[in-house]
Amino acid sequence: MPSDTLTEDQLERSLQGLIRSGLATRAMSTFTGGAFLVAFALHLGASNFVIGLLAAIPALAQLLQIPSIYLVEKIRNRRAIAVIASAVDRAFWVFIALIPFLFSHGAGLVLLLVAILLHSSLSAVVNCSWNSWMRDLVPQERLGSFFSSRMRAMTGLGIILSLTAGFYIDYWKKLFPGNELYAYSILFMTGFIIGMVGVYFMSIIPEPPMAPVERQANFFEVLLQPFKDANFKQLIIFLGSWNFAVNLAAPFFTVYMLKKLQLHMSYVIVFAVLSQIMNFMSLSLWGRFSDRYSNKSVLGVCGPLFIGSILAFSFTTMPEKYVLTIPLLVLIHILMGVSTAGVTLASGNIGLKLAPKGQATTYLAANSIVSSFAAGIAPLIGGKFADFFAARQLSLMLKWTSPGKVLTIQTVNFQHWDFFFLFAFLCGLYSIHRLARVREVGEVEEKIVVSELISEVRRDVANLSTADGLRQLLAFPFAILLTTLKDIRAKKD
């Protein structure tokens, strides 16, 4: 049952439980999602359309937060809903892990899609209750610093586990060629076990009581309330357009590097890890900035940086690979890692901050519904028009003619996937325009945040000249991960 009051000691123990639950959840998602799930589906004979469905189902399933609002408001025990739904949705990974042992490839592929659909549907119920629960549990003045520390620990663990799992898959292929499906089954089962540990940690976190209902409003009246809040509606529009822009391009990054740039998978993995490392190292910085200034200020800096990185993909060919392709990809992944950290942290926190206390369930669910719908349809639209853009090309050349000599320079060359990057950039610009209309207490001009950011970077670079700074650099990411956990234990003591 919800706890009427929480002492300072209980609050610190609750935050520690949130860290542990988050670490277990990240471990599970690392073993069961991303490239491992896609590779598993490909081994079952999945087509490109099926791969697209696997990417779209989790986002579109979040639309089930609409009935989840009613469930939370009716039962009014968010912890019970989140714990039960989490336990059931994670159990579907057992069925997925057993597919190679019990079913043919064709039947297994159908079962995989059904299991992912049911898993994602229950995850929507979890997210609805979880967001409202966190809004009332974590003190508002600590939202940025706490969730940045939590995300840093989760990201660091994810980097280590993803590399470990990747080496495990490659080693399995060498030992048992032609039997890769069983390696993924073991990975999924391991993810399920760790995920259930996370459910246990979730179950011991106390829940503050929900604000009393002044009057029994009509369900649809409650659902439409966030859209009547002028400021929160602007936030919904911003996050919806942002998720559409990002997901129009992001699903094709790997395809572009493998097919267009003809890079080996090892290069793609290294770039992904580089981005995760930069994400990891930036979280605490953006957490401090979001608390010191505002989430909107952080978004105002990280948003343009991210969409600029998307557009930069188009210049990695001129029109084919050239000498700056690899250096440019390195720079792109560094900037994307840094900016993604700020966008992920600030976009989550600003929703928690602007949702009125006592109405967080409805407000955050409405926000999630719009964002998830945009994130779900974007890759489907991109995939639908992939063949159309394959036969189109846009070029811009500079030509200098002199007696006896003609010099032609190719400045712009857009073809196939480049159009997605360009359209995603334009959609991203629109979303940044919508962000300007959101109002948040404490917001400052982006140039102030940039100035402070430069100062922080200068101090960090200066620290590298000291012995202690070098030791911390060489210890990454283990040292930072352990320091985060030690800080949590120290607060408890």
N, C-alpha and C positions, 0 to 999 in steps of 0.2 A: 504494500500500500504506500501511497505517497507520504513523505515525511513533512510535517508541518513546519519545522524549523531545522536548520542545519548549523551546527557549531563550526567554528573555524577549522578545528581538527577534522571534522567530518567532511568539510568541503575539500580540504587538501587530500584526504584519502580518496574522495570521489574523483578528483582531477588525476590522481595517480592511476586509478582504475580506468579512466578514459584513455590514458597513454597506453596501458597494457592491452586494452581492448582494440585500440587502433593499430598497435603493432601486430596483433594476431590477425586482424582483418587485412592488413597490407600483405602479410605473408601468404594468406589464403588467396588473395586476388593476384599476387605475383605468380603463384603456381598454377592458377586455374584460368587466367585471362591472357589478353594480349596475344603475342606471337605464338604462345604454346597452344592456345585454343584454336587459332587459325590453322596452325600446322596439323593439329589433330583432325580438324575438319577436312583439310586437304588430303590427308591420308585415307579418309573415308570416301574420297571422291567428290568433294564439294566443288561446285562451279563458282564462278565469280559472283553470280547472283546470290548464291547461298552465303558466300562470305559477306556480301553486302547486308544480307538479312541479319547475320550474326552481329554486325556492327550497329544496325538500326534497332533491333529488338530491345536492348536494355534502355535506350533513350525513350522510345515510344511507349514502353511499359510504364514509364513514370506517370503517364496520363491516369493511371489507376490511383494516383493520389487524390483524385476527386472523390471517389467513395471512401477513401481512407480518412479524409477529413471527418466525414460523418461517423466513422468507426471510432476515431479518437475522441470526438466530442460526446459520443454516446457512452463509451466505457469510462473515459476520463482516467485511465491508468496507462500512461504512455510507456512506462518500463515494461509492463506485462505484454503489451502489444508488440514492442520492439524485440523482446527476448524470444517470444514464441514464434513470431514470423521469421526471425533470423535463424532459429534452430531448424525450422522446416525448409526455408529456402536454401540453406547450406547443405541440407541432406540430399538435394538433387544431384550434387556432385558425386555421390556414391553411385547413382544410376548411370551417370555419364562415364565414370571410371570403369563400370562393368560392361560397357558397350562392346569392346573388342572380344570379350569372353563369351558373350551370350547372343550376339546378333550379327547378321551379315552387314556389309558396308552400307548397302542401300537402306535397310531398316534402321541401322545405327545412326545414319545421318538424319532420318526423320525424328528418331527419338532424341537426338542431340538438340534439334531445333525446338521440340516440344519442352524438353527439360530446361533449356535456356529461357524460353518464354515464361514458364511457371516460376523459375528462379527469379527472373527479373520482375515479374509481377509482385511477388512477395517482397522483393527488395523495395518496391515503391511504398508498400505499407510501412516497412521499417523506416525508410527515409522520412516519411511524413511524421511519424511519432517521434523519431530521433531528433529532428530539427527543432520541433517545439520543446522537447525535453531539454535540449542543450541551451535554448534561449533563456529558460528559467533557471538553469543550474549554474552556468558559468557567469561570474560577475562581468558586467558589461565593460568595466574599465580594464579587464584582463583578457578580453577576447583576442586581441591581436597577438600579445606575447604568448598566451597559452597555446592557441592553435598553431602558431608558427613553430613553437617547440615540439608540439605533437607531430606536426607535418614533417619537421626535420628528422625526427626519430624514425617516422614511418618511411620517409624517402630514403634515408640511409640504409635501413634494413632492406628495402626493396631493391636497391642497387646491389647489395651483397647477394641476396637470394636469387635475383635474376641472372647474375653471372654464374652462380653456383649451379642453378638449374640448367643453364645453357651448356655448361661443360658436361653436366650429367647426361643430357640428351645426346651430345656428340660422342661421349664415351660409350653409351649404350649402343649407338649405331655401329660402332667398331666391334663391340662384343657380339651383338645379335643383329646383324644386317637383315633388313626385311621385316623386322618385328618392332618397329618404332612405336606402334600404337600402344603396346604394353608399357613402354616407358612413360608415355603420357598418362596412362591409367594410374600408375604409381604416383606420379606427380599430383594428379587430381585428388587421389585418396589422401595423400599427405596434406594437401590444402584443406580438405574437409575436416580432418582431425584438428589441425591448428585453428580452423575457423570455429569449431565447437568450443575450443579453449577460450576464444574471444567472446563467445556467447556467455560463458560462465562469468568472465570479468564484467561483462555488461550487466549481468543479473544482480551483481552486488553493489552497483552504483545507485545511490538513493535518488528519488525523484521528488522535487518540490511539488506541492499541490498546484493544480491548474486554477486560474482565477475563476471565481464563481460566475455563473451565467446570470446576468441581470434579468433577461427575459428569454423565452424559448423562441428564437427566430426561425424563420423558414430556412431550410437547408440551402436553397439556391440564393437566398438573400445573403446568407453568410458567405457563400462561395464568391459572390460578386463584390463583397465589401472591399477587398484589396484594390479592385479596379476603380473604385470610387474615391480612393485615397490618391489625390493628384500626384504627390511626391513618390509614393510607392509604385504607382502605375508607370511613372517615368523609369524607375529602376527595372521594372519588369520588361519594358520595351528595350532598354539598353541590354540587359542580359540575354533576352531572346534574340535580338539582332546579332549580338556578339557570338553566341553559340552557333548561330547559323553560319556566320562568316568563318569561324574556326573549323567547323566540321565540314564545310564545303571543300576545304583544302587538305586538312590534316590526314584523312584516310588515304590520301594519294602520295604522301611524302615517300613512304617506303617503296611504292610501286615506281615512282619517278626515279628514285636512285638506283633501283635494281634494273629497270627496263630501259629508261632513257639514258642514264649515265653509265649503265653497264658496270656498276660497282659490285664487288664481291660482298656476300652477306657479312663477312667480318668487318668491313668498313661501316656498314649500316649499324651493326651492333655497337661498334666503338662510338659512332656519332650519338646514338641513343644514350649510351652510358655517360658520355660527356655532357649531354643536356641534363641528365638526371643529377650529375654531380654539381653542376652550376645551380640547378634548382635547389639542391640540398644546402649549398653554401649560402644561398641568398635568403632563405626563409626567415632566419632570425633578424636580418637587416630590415626586411619588409614588415616583419612583425613589430619592430620598434617604431618604424615610421608610421604604421597604421594607428598605433596607440598615441604617438606624439602629435601627429597631424590628423589624418582621417583616412578612411578606406578609399574614398573618392580620389584623394590626392595621389595615393599609390596607383590606383587604376589609371589616372590621368597620365602617369609616367610610363607604366608597364604596358598599357594598351597599345599606344602608338609604336612602342618598341617591338611588340610581338607581331603586329600586322605588317610592320616594315620588314620583319624577318621573313614573313610569308612571301611578300613580293620579291625579296632578294633571291628566292629559289629560281625565279625566271631568268636571272642573270648568271646562273651557273653554266649556261651554254650560250655560245655565240656563233652559230646555232648549235654547235656540237661542243663536246668537252674541250677545254683549253687550259692553259697553265694556271689560271686562278680558280679553277673549279673546286679543287680540294680545299685550298685556303679559305675560299668563300663559304664552303659548307661547314668548315670548322667554326668560323665566325658566326654563321647563322645559328648553329646549335648552341653555341655559348649564349648568344643573345636570347634565344628562345627559352633556354633553361632559366636564365635570370628573370625574364619577364613573366614566364609561366608561374613561377613561384609567387610573384606579387599579385598576378591576376587571380590565381586560385584562392589565395589567402584572403585578399580584399573583397572579392566577389561573394565569398561565403559569409564573411563577417559583416558586410554592409547590409545584407539581407537580415541577418540576426539583429543588427542594431536598429534598423528602421522599422522592423515589425513591432507593432504596439504590444506591450506586455499584456498577456491574457488572450491575445488574438494571434499568437505566433503560428499556431497550427495552420490556420486558414491562409494567412499571408505568405508563409514560406512555401506552402503547398502550391498556391497559385503561381508563385514565382518559378517553382520547380517544374510545374506542368508546362508553362509557356517555353521555358528554356529547353526542356526535354523534347518537346514537339519540334522545336527549331533544330535541335541537334540531331533528331531522328530523320527528318525529311531532307536535310542538307546532303548527306552522302548518297541518298537515293536519287536526288536530282542530279548530283554530280555523276553518278554511274549511268544514269539514263542518257546524258548528253555526251558521254565519253567518246562514243564513236563519231558523233557529229563534229566535235572539235578535232578529231584525229585527222580530218581531211582539210582543216583550215589553217591558215598561217597569216600572221601580221608582221611585216618587216618595215624597218625604217633605216635608211642608209644615208651616210654623208658622202658626197662625191666631189672630189677636187680634180679639176681638169686644167692642165697646163700644156704648153707646147711639147709634144713628144712624150707626155706622161699623164696617166689617169690614176688617181688614188681613190679607192672606195673603202669606206669603213662601215662595218655593220654595227649599228648602235643598239637596235632593238630587234629581237626576233621572238615572237610569241607563236607557239604551236602546241597543240594537244593539251597536256597538263598545265602549260603556262597560263592558259586562259583561266583555269580554275584559280590559280594563285592571284591573277589580276582581279578577278571578280571577288574573291575572298577579301582582298585588300580594300576594294571599294566598299564592300559591305561592312568591313571593319571600320572604315572612316565614318560611315553613317552611324555605327554604334557609338563611336567616340563622341559624335555630335549629340546623340541622345544622352550620353553620360553628363554632358554639361548642364542638362536640365534637372538633374538629381540634386537634391539639397541634403547635406549631412552636416551635423554640428561639428565644428572644428576644422572644416576643410580650408585649405590654403592653396595659393597658386602653385602650379606645377613647377615653376622655376625655383621656388623656395625648396621644394623637395629635391629637385635636381642638384641644387647647390649643396644641400646637406649630404646628398648621396655621394657627390664628388669628394666631400670632406671625409666621409666614412671610408671611401675606397683608398684615399691617400693615407689615412691612418693604418688601414689594413696592410697596404703595400709597405709602409715604413716598418711595420712589425716583422715583415719577412726578413729584414736585415739583422734581427736579433736571433740569438740561439734558440730562445723559447719559441719564437715565431716559426723558425724552420722546423723545430720538432713537431709543432702542431700541424704544419703542412704535410710532413712526411707521415704523420699518424692518421691522416684522413683516409676513410671516413670513420674509422673505429673510435678515434679519440673524441670526435664531436658527438657521436651517438652515445658513448659512455658518459660524457660530461652532462648531456641532457638528462639522462636517467639519474645521475648523481644529484643534480640540482633538484630533481623532484623528491628524491629521498631526503635531501637536506631540509627541504621545506616541511616535510612531514615530521622530522625530528625537532 
